Amino acid sequence: MPDAARTAAAVHLRDDVAALVIESLPELGATLVRFTARGEPAGEVWYGSAEEAQRCAARDYGSTLGPWLEVPPTEPDPVAFVLGR
């Protein structure tokens, strides 16, 4: 099975969510995972594609959502990466 592609975005603290990470696998869909500022998981939702996950995140978080960043495959912690730690 190929490695998952990961994208991440910071959220300017809304409902205790500070970061969103999308992990996607071709033909299997994508999982959007919400994280707190402490890096703790705060829920996840499966979508048919990464694009669908990004659209729903934009709808749900609006102007509090930062830009989506490609997470390098060698990055062990996408939350720390997107929050600049």
N, C-alpha and C positions, 0 to 999 in steps of 0.2 A: 504494500500500500504506500503511495507517495506521501511525503511530508505535507502537513497542513500549511497553507498559506495564512499568514497572520497580518491583520491590520489592527490599529488601535487608535483611539482618540481620547483626549482628556475632556472631562466634563467639569465645568465650573460649579462644583459641589451643589448638586440638586438631589434631594431625597437621599442624602448620604452617599450618593454615587459620585466617584471621582474619575473613573476610567472605564472605558468600554473596550473589549477585545473581541474581534471576530476571527474565528478559526474556520477555515473552509477547506473542503476536499472536493475535487472535481467529481461531479455526478452524485455526491452524497449530501450536498447542501452546506450550510454554515451554522455555527453556533455563536450567538452574541452573548458574551459573559460580562456582567456588571461587577465592578469592584469598588470597595470603599477606599478612602484615602490611606487607610492602613494596609491596603493590599488584600483585604479579605473578600472572598466571593460574596456577591449580594444578589445572585440570581442569574439564570441563563435561559435563553429561548432559542429554539431551532428554527431556521428559515430555509427556504428552498435554494437561496443563493446569498453570497456576500452582499450583492447589490441590494437585495430585498432587505437584508439586515440593516444596511446603512440608511436606506429610505425610512425604515421604521424608527431607527434611532434619531434621525433628523426630525421626524414628526414628534416623537416623544420628548426630545430634549431641546429642540429649537435652537435659540441663540446661545444657550449654555454649552453647546457641543463645539469642541475645537475641531481643527482639521484632522482628517484621517491620515495616519502615517503607516507606511509599510514597515513591519517589524522584521529586522534581519533574521534569517534562519538560525544564526548562531547566538541570538539574544536569548538568554535563559529566562528573563523576567520581563514580559511585555508591559506589565503595569509600571514597573520602575522606569522602563524605557520611555513610555509615553508621558510620564509625570516628571521626567528629567532628573531622576535620582541617580 
